[in-house]
Amino acid sequence: MRSTLRTPTFRRAAVALAVGSLTLALTSCGGDDKSDDEPSGKDTSSGSSLQLPKLDGKSLEIAAVWTGDEQKNFKQVLAEFEKRTGAKVTFVPAQDPIINFIGSKVAGGSPPDVAMLPQPGAIKQAVDKKWAKPLDKDVQAELAKNYSQGWQDLGKVDGKNYGAYYKAANKSLIWYNTAVFQNAAAKEPKTWKDFLATCQAVYDSGVTPVSVGGADGWPLTDWFENIYLSQAGPEKYDQLAAHKIKWTDPSVERALTTLAQLWGKSDYLAGGNKQALQTEFTKSVEQTFTGGDQPKGAMVYEGDFVQVNIQQTKAKVGTDAKVFPFPAVGDKAPVVSGGDAAVIFKDSPAAQALVKFLASPDAATIQAKLGGYLSPNKNVELSAYPNEVQRTIAKALVDSGDSFRFDMSDQTPQAFGGTPGKGEWKALQDFLANPKDVAGTQRTLEADAAKAYKD
């Protein structure tokens, strides 16, 4: 589920390492009526060979739920498209869930030309309702050059390209208070076993190791997903996400048992299990980076968007607050991600050109340099990101290749994976309260999932 807390105005990610320059191979423009002496929309000043059609007099609307700096920075990207093509692009603020917003616009006969959709399920819904339009061959060629197969496939429905993922989030990160780590002589762990040892070292130094935002059910689903992906592997992860295997499967039992190695140690959780269940996500982050070297918790798990919450404290990202990838539970460290894809709702050469631009490293590099953003475009160089923390986050996702997976609860029916007090959120909150009840938690999860998928 894409809650307002889970995916705030600082949305999602997986970034691929660029090898070589930002220059794209020369491609043809989308229109057939372009004369030889027409401007190509090429930015020769930066060395880019991306070609865009001349769009003087054309107007476009693009809708997204982004606000604040995220919206402001994205508008700089749109301004560059306007500069290169002559088109006029208007940003339309949308409400979350955006698919409902789009539905109301379609019903009123005025859908935006392009909208940024947050989930594969939302793209499929737009296609099933015949709202979304396929991406043309020129955009598909841009996607093939700049995206791993996994990211291309996320934007497909029934084998056709409908979505170009522009923005994403790395949700496989653990943030830590550097002063606490220094005092405890703790090191960034690479494996789950090492992570538990780090927890013990921090505990022995006099600080509670982990802050958990259990009052919001969604961070608990993310804990489970990272452990399950690393331990069971991508194929099992896909099967569970689609409910092709049951939540009573031994792989789920193993993941919950592993999670209980942390949640079952009350002294390891800030305030203990009871207090963790009353701690909201934002507070779980803030209490990790307040109190100097004596915070309520030394570490907190969540995605790259945690930086925004850290900035609400006096701590500085990169010095007081650092990050390491979620430790490997199985053979490989997990990479769970989310993302926003550009989808066309009013087909035209101008709309196709805008999505082509958003699929290029030219567009992503502009926003990467502004901070608070990660791109799934593999031809965006790590050096485009403004600090080492951002580059560390990007590299962790790079190393996943096509083994990354989209947030599982975002792929399930909302009644199961995205409703407060119900389904997976409630079952994992109950599990946090009683981590010994693995079998009972599995039965509850399966009963709730079976009903939700049937409905």
C-alpha positions as CSV (number, residue, x, y, z in Angstrom):
1,M,0.0,0.0,0.0
2,R,1.2,3.5,-0.9
3,S,0.3,5.4,2.2
4,T,1.0,9.1,2.6
5,L,3.6,8.3,5.2
6,R,5.2,5.5,3.3
7,T,5.5,7.4,0.1
8,P,5.4,11.1,1.1
9,T,6.6,14.0,-1.0
10,F,9.9,12.2,-1.3
11,R,9.1,9.1,-3.3
12,R,11.0,5.9,-4.2
13,A,13.9,4.0,-6.0
14,A,16.4,1.8,-7.5
15,V,19.4,3.2,-9.4
16,A,21.8,1.5,-11.8
17,L,25.5,2.4,-12.0
18,A,26.5,4.2,-15.2
19,V,29.5,3.0,-17.0
20,G,30.5,5.6,-19.5
21,S,29.0,9.0,-20.4
22,L,25.5,10.4,-20.2
23,T,25.4,10.5,-24.0
24,L,22.7,8.6,-25.7
25,A,23.0,7.0,-29.1
26,L,21.4,9.0,-31.9
27,T,17.8,8.1,-32.3
28,S,15.1,9.3,-34.7
29,C,12.3,11.6,-33.7
30,G,8.8,10.4,-33.2
31,G,7.2,12.4,-36.0
32,D,7.2,11.6,-39.7
33,D,6.5,15.1,-40.8
34,K,9.7,16.7,-39.5
35,S,11.8,18.4,-42.2
36,D,15.5,18.3,-42.3
37,D,16.0,21.9,-41.3
38,E,13.6,21.7,-38.2
39,P,15.3,21.9,-34.8
40,S,15.9,18.5,-33.4
41,G,15.5,19.3,-29.7
42,K,19.1,18.2,-29.2
43,D,21.0,19.8,-26.3
44,T,24.4,20.3,-27.9
45,S,25.7,22.4,-25.0
46,S,25.9,19.3,-22.7
47,G,27.0,16.9,-25.3
48,S,23.8,15.0,-25.3
49,S,22.6,13.4,-28.5
50,L,19.0,12.9,-27.3
51,Q,16.7,14.0,-30.1
52,L,13.3,15.5,-29.5
53,P,10.8,16.9,-32.0
54,K,10.0,20.5,-32.5
55,L,6.8,21.2,-30.5
56,D,6.3,25.0,-30.7
57,G,2.7,25.9,-29.8
58,K,2.0,22.5,-28.2
59,S,0.7,22.4,-24.6
60,L,0.9,19.4,-22.2
61,E,-0.3,18.6,-18.7
62,I,1.5,16.2,-16.4
63,A,-0.1,15.1,-13.1
64,A,1.7,13.8,-10.0
65,V,1.1,13.9,-6.3
66,W,4.5,15.5,-5.6
67,T,4.6,18.6,-3.5
68,G,7.2,20.9,-1.9
69,D,10.8,20.6,-3.1
70,E,10.0,17.4,-5.0
71,Q,7.5,19.3,-7.2
72,K,9.8,22.3,-7.5
73,N,12.7,20.2,-8.6
74,F,10.6,18.2,-11.1
75,K,9.5,21.5,-12.6
76,Q,13.1,22.3,-13.4
77,V,13.2,19.0,-15.5
78,L,10.0,20.1,-17.3
79,A,11.6,23.5,-18.0
80,E,14.4,21.8,-19.8
81,F,12.0,19.9,-21.9
82,E,10.2,23.2,-22.8
83,K,13.6,24.8,-23.7
84,R,14.5,21.9,-26.0
85,T,11.2,21.5,-27.8
86,G,9.3,24.8,-27.5
87,A,6.3,23.0,-25.9
88,K,4.5,24.4,-22.8
89,V,4.2,21.9,-19.9
90,T,1.8,22.5,-17.0
91,F,2.3,20.5,-13.7
92,V,-1.1,19.4,-12.3
93,P,-1.1,18.6,-8.6
94,A,-2.9,15.4,-7.9
95,Q,-4.3,13.7,-4.8
96,D,-3.3,10.3,-3.6
97,P,-4.3,7.7,-4.7
98,I,-3.6,9.3,-8.0
99,I,-5.5,6.5,-9.9
100,N,-8.7,7.8,-8.4
101,F,-7.8,11.3,-9.3
102,I,-7.2,10.2,-12.9
103,G,-10.5,8.4,-13.0
104,S,-12.3,11.6,-12.1
105,K,-10.5,13.5,-14.8
106,V,-11.3,10.8,-17.4
107,A,-14.9,10.9,-16.4
108,G,-14.9,14.6,-16.8
109,G,-13.4,14.3,-20.3
110,S,-10.1,16.1,-19.3
111,P,-7.4,13.6,-18.4
112,P,-3.8,14.9,-18.2
113,D,-1.6,14.1,-21.1
114,V,0.8,12.2,-18.8
115,A,0.6,11.1,-15.2
116,M,3.1,9.6,-12.8
117,L,1.7,6.4,-11.4
118,P,3.2,4.7,-8.3
119,Q,2.6,1.0,-8.7
120,P,2.5,-1.7,-11.3
121,G,-1.1,-2.4,-10.2
122,A,-2.1,1.2,-10.9
123,I,-0.6,0.9,-14.4
124,K,-2.5,-2.3,-15.0
125,Q,-5.7,-0.7,-13.7
126,A,-5.3,2.2,-16.1
127,V,-4.8,-0.2,-19.0
128,D,-7.7,-2.4,-18.0
129,K,-10.0,0.6,-18.0
130,K,-8.6,1.6,-21.4
131,W,-7.3,4.9,-20.0
132,A,-3.6,4.4,-20.6
133,K,-1.9,4.5,-24.1
134,P,1.0,2.4,-25.2
135,L,4.4,3.9,-25.6
136,D,5.6,4.3,-29.1
137,K,8.7,2.6,-30.6
138,D,10.9,5.7,-30.1
139,V,10.2,5.7,-26.4
140,Q,10.6,1.9,-26.2
141,A,14.0,2.3,-27.8
142,E,15.0,4.9,-25.1
143,L,13.8,2.5,-22.4
144,A,15.8,-0.4,-23.8
145,K,19.0,1.7,-23.8
146,N,18.6,3.1,-20.3
147,Y,16.8,0.5,-18.1
148,S,17.4,-3.0,-16.9
149,Q,14.9,-5.6,-18.1
150,G,13.4,-5.7,-14.7
151,W,12.4,-2.0,-14.7
152,Q,11.2,-2.3,-18.3
153,D,9.0,-5.2,-17.3
154,L,7.4,-3.3,-14.4
155,G,6.0,-0.8,-16.9
156,K,4.5,-3.5,-19.1
157,V,1.0,-4.9,-19.2
158,D,0.3,-8.0,-21.3
159,G,3.7,-7.5,-23.0
160,K,3.2,-3.9,-24.1
161,N,5.1,-0.9,-22.7
162,Y,2.8,1.6,-20.9
163,G,5.0,3.0,-18.2
164,A,8.5,4.6,-18.1
165,Y,9.8,4.6,-14.5
166,Y,11.3,8.0,-13.8
167,K,11.7,8.0,-10.0
168,A,12.2,5.2,-7.6
169,A,13.1,4.4,-3.9
170,N,15.6,2.1,-2.2
171,K,13.7,0.5,0.6
172,S,16.5,-1.7,1.8
173,L,18.5,0.6,4.1
174,I,19.3,0.9,7.8
175,W,20.2,4.3,9.1
176,Y,22.4,4.7,12.2
177,N,23.5,7.2,14.7
178,T,27.3,7.6,14.0
179,A,28.1,8.7,17.6
180,V,26.6,5.6,19.1
181,F,28.5,3.4,16.6
182,Q,31.8,5.1,17.4
183,N,31.2,4.7,21.2
184,A,30.3,1.0,20.7
185,A,33.1,0.4,18.3
186,A,30.4,-1.0,16.0
187,K,30.9,-1.7,12.3
188,E,28.4,-1.6,9.5
189,P,27.2,-5.2,9.2
190,K,27.0,-7.1,5.9
191,T,25.0,-10.2,7.0
192,W,22.1,-10.8,9.3
193,K,24.3,-12.6,11.8
194,D,26.7,-9.6,11.8
195,F,23.7,-7.3,12.3
196,L,22.6,-9.1,15.4
197,A,26.2,-8.9,16.6
198,T,26.2,-5.2,16.0
199,C,22.9,-4.9,18.0
200,Q,24.6,-6.7,20.9
201,A,27.6,-4.4,20.7
202,V,25.4,-1.3,20.8
203,Y,23.3,-2.7,23.6
204,D,26.5,-3.5,25.6
205,S,27.5,0.2,25.1
206,G,24.4,1.3,27.0
207,V,22.1,2.2,24.0
208,T,19.0,0.4,22.8
209,P,19.9,-0.9,19.3
210,V,16.8,-0.5,17.1
211,S,13.9,1.9,16.8
212,V,10.8,0.4,15.2
213,G,7.7,2.4,14.0
214,G,5.1,-0.3,14.8
215,A,2.2,2.0,15.2
216,D,2.2,2.3,11.4
217,G,1.8,-1.2,9.9
218,W,3.6,-0.6,6.7
219,P,7.2,-0.4,8.1
220,L,6.6,-3.9,9.5
221,T,5.7,-5.2,6.1
222,D,8.9,-3.8,4.8
223,W,11.0,-5.5,7.5
224,F,9.4,-8.8,6.5
225,E,9.8,-8.2,2.7
226,N,13.5,-7.6,3.0
227,I,14.2,-10.7,5.0
228,Y,11.9,-12.8,2.8
229,L,13.5,-11.6,-0.5
230,S,17.0,-12.2,0.8
231,Q,16.3,-15.6,2.4
232,A,13.7,-17.1,0.0
233,G,14.9,-15.5,-3.2
234,P,13.2,-13.5,-6.0
235,E,11.1,-16.4,-7.4
236,K,9.5,-17.3,-4.1
237,Y,9.0,-13.5,-3.5
238,D,7.1,-13.2,-6.7
239,Q,5.0,-16.3,-5.9
240,L,4.0,-15.0,-2.5
241,A,3.2,-11.6,-3.9
242,A,0.8,-13.1,-6.3
243,H,-0.5,-15.6,-3.7
244,K,0.6,-18.5,-5.8
245,I,2.0,-20.0,-2.6
246,K,0.3,-19.7,0.8
247,W,1.4,-17.7,3.7
248,T,1.5,-21.0,5.6
249,D,4.5,-22.0,3.3
250,P,7.7,-23.0,5.1
251,S,9.5,-20.1,3.5
252,V,7.2,-17.7,5.4
253,E,7.8,-19.6,8.6
254,R,11.5,-19.3,8.2
255,A,11.4,-15.5,7.5
256,L,9.1,-14.8,10.5
257,T,11.4,-16.9,12.7
258,T,14.4,-14.9,11.5
259,L,12.5,-11.6,12.2
260,A,11.7,-12.9,15.6
261,Q,15.5,-13.0,16.4
262,L,15.2,-9.2,16.5
263,W,11.6,-8.6,17.5
264,G,11.8,-11.3,20.1
265,K,14.5,-9.4,22.1
266,S,12.5,-6.7,23.8
267,D,15.7,-5.0,25.1
268,Y,16.8,-4.5,21.5
269,L,13.8,-2.4,20.7
270,A,13.4,1.2,21.7
271,G,10.9,1.2,24.6
272,G,10.4,-2.6,24.2
273,N,7.8,-4.3,22.1
274,K,4.8,-2.5,23.7
275,Q,6.3,1.0,23.1
276,A,7.4,0.0,19.6
277,L,3.7,-0.7,18.8
278,Q,2.8,2.8,19.9
279,T,5.7,4.5,18.0
280,E,4.8,6.2,14.7
281,F,7.2,5.9,11.8
282,T,8.3,9.6,11.9
283,K,9.0,9.3,15.6
284,S,11.0,6.1,15.1
285,V,13.3,8.1,12.9
286,E,13.5,11.3,14.9
287,Q,14.2,9.5,18.2
288,T,17.2,7.8,16.5
289,F,18.9,11.1,15.8
290,T,18.0,13.2,18.9
291,G,19.7,12.9,22.3
292,G,23.2,13.0,20.9
293,D,25.1,9.8,21.6
294,Q,22.3,8.6,23.9
295,P,19.2,8.3,21.6
296,K,16.3,6.1,22.3
297,G,17.5,3.8,19.5
298,A,20.8,3.6,17.6
299,M,19.4,2.3,14.3
300,V,16.2,2.6,12.3
301,Y,15.1,0.8,9.2
302,E,13.5,2.4,6.1
303,G,14.0,3.7,2.7
304,D,16.0,6.6,1.2
305,F,13.1,9.0,2.1
306,V,14.2,8.8,5.7
307,Q,16.6,11.7,4.9
308,V,13.6,14.1,5.1
309,N,12.7,12.9,8.6
310,I,16.3,13.2,9.7
311,Q,16.4,16.7,8.5
312,Q,13.7,17.5,11.1
313,T,16.3,16.9,13.8
314,K,19.6,18.6,14.4
315,A,21.5,15.7,12.9
316,K,23.2,16.0,9.6
317,V,23.0,13.3,7.0
318,G,26.5,12.0,6.1
319,T,28.0,12.9,9.4
320,D,25.6,12.4,12.4
321,A,23.5,10.0,10.4
322,K,24.8,7.4,8.0
323,V,23.3,4.4,6.2
324,F,24.2,0.8,5.2
325,P,22.3,-1.7,3.0
326,F,19.9,-4.1,4.6
327,P,22.1,-7.0,5.6
328,A,22.1,-10.3,3.6
329,V,19.9,-12.9,5.3
330,G,20.5,-15.4,2.6
331,D,23.1,-15.5,-0.2
332,K,22.4,-12.0,-1.4
333,A,21.5,-8.7,0.2
334,P,17.9,-7.7,-0.6
335,V,16.8,-4.7,-2.7
336,V,13.1,-3.8,-2.3
337,S,12.0,-0.8,-4.2
338,G,9.1,1.3,-5.3
339,G,8.8,3.8,-8.1
340,D,6.8,6.3,-10.1
341,A,6.2,5.7,-13.8
342,A,5.2,8.2,-16.6
343,V,2.1,6.9,-18.3
344,I,0.3,8.5,-21.2
345,F,-3.4,9.2,-21.0
346,K,-3.8,11.5,-24.1
347,D,-1.7,10.2,-26.9
348,S,0.1,12.6,-29.1
349,P,3.6,13.1,-30.5
350,A,4.2,15.7,-27.8
351,A,3.1,13.3,-25.0
352,Q,5.4,10.6,-26.4
353,A,8.2,13.0,-26.6
354,L,7.8,14.1,-23.0
355,V,7.9,10.4,-21.8
356,K,10.9,9.8,-24.0
357,F,12.7,12.8,-22.3
358,L,11.8,11.5,-18.9
359,A,13.2,8.1,-19.9
360,S,16.5,9.6,-20.8
361,P,19.5,10.2,-18.5
362,D,19.3,13.9,-19.5
363,A,16.1,14.4,-17.5
364,A,17.1,12.2,-14.5
365,T,20.5,13.8,-14.2
366,I,18.9,17.2,-13.7
367,Q,16.9,16.1,-10.7
368,A,19.6,13.8,-9.3
369,K,21.9,16.9,-8.9
370,L,19.2,18.7,-6.9
371,G,19.0,15.9,-4.3
372,G,16.3,13.9,-2.7
373,Y,15.8,11.8,-5.8
374,L,16.9,8.4,-7.2
375,S,16.6,7.2,-10.7
376,P,16.2,3.7,-12.1
377,N,17.9,4.8,-15.2
378,K,21.2,2.9,-15.5
379,N,22.9,5.6,-17.6
380,V,22.8,8.2,-14.8
381,E,26.2,8.4,-13.3
382,L,26.7,8.1,-9.6
383,S,28.6,11.3,-9.7
384,A,25.4,13.2,-10.5
385,Y,24.2,12.6,-6.9
386,P,25.1,15.4,-4.6
387,N,26.6,13.5,-1.6
388,E,28.2,10.2,-0.6
389,V,25.0,9.0,1.2
390,Q,23.0,9.3,-2.0
391,R,25.7,7.5,-3.9
392,T,25.8,4.7,-1.3
393,I,22.1,4.3,-1.6
394,A,22.3,4.2,-5.4
395,K,25.2,1.7,-5.4
396,A,23.4,-0.7,-3.2
397,L,20.6,-0.8,-5.8
398,V,23.0,-1.0,-8.6
399,D,24.5,-4.1,-7.3
400,S,21.2,-5.9,-7.2
401,G,21.0,-6.1,-11.0
402,D,17.6,-7.6,-11.9
403,S,17.3,-9.2,-8.5
404,F,15.5,-6.2,-7.0
405,R,11.8,-6.6,-6.3
406,F,8.9,-4.1,-6.1
407,D,7.4,-3.6,-2.6
408,M,5.3,-6.8,-2.0
409,S,2.5,-5.2,-0.1
410,D,2.1,-2.6,-2.9
411,Q,1.5,-5.5,-5.2
412,T,-1.3,-7.2,-3.1
413,P,-4.9,-6.2,-2.9
414,Q,-5.3,-3.1,-0.7
415,A,-7.5,-5.0,1.7
416,F,-4.6,-7.2,2.6
417,G,-1.4,-5.2,2.1
418,G,-2.5,-1.6,2.6
419,T,-5.2,-1.0,5.1
420,P,-4.5,0.2,8.7
421,G,-5.8,-2.3,11.3
422,K,-6.4,-5.1,8.8
423,G,-4.6,-7.8,6.8
424,E,-0.9,-7.9,6.8
425,W,-0.4,-4.6,8.7
426,K,-2.5,-5.9,11.6
427,A,-1.1,-9.4,11.5
428,L,2.5,-8.1,11.7
429,Q,1.6,-5.7,14.5
430,D,0.3,-8.7,16.4
431,F,3.5,-10.5,15.6
432,L,5.5,-7.6,16.9
433,A,3.5,-7.9,20.1
434,N,4.1,-11.7,20.3
435,P,7.0,-12.8,18.2
436,K,6.8,-16.3,19.5
437,D,3.5,-17.0,17.6
438,V,4.9,-17.8,14.2
439,A,2.4,-20.4,13.3
440,G,-0.6,-18.3,14.4
441,T,0.7,-15.3,12.5
442,Q,1.0,-17.5,9.3
443,R,-2.6,-18.7,9.7
444,T,-3.9,-15.2,10.1
445,L,-2.0,-13.9,7.2
446,E,-3.2,-16.7,5.0
447,A,-6.8,-16.3,6.0
448,D,-6.7,-12.6,5.3
449,A,-4.8,-13.0,2.0
450,A,-7.2,-15.7,0.7
451,K,-10.2,-13.5,1.4
452,A,-8.6,-10.4,-0.2
453,Y,-7.4,-12.1,-3.3
454,K,-10.8,-13.8,-3.8
455,D,-12.6,-10.5,-3.5
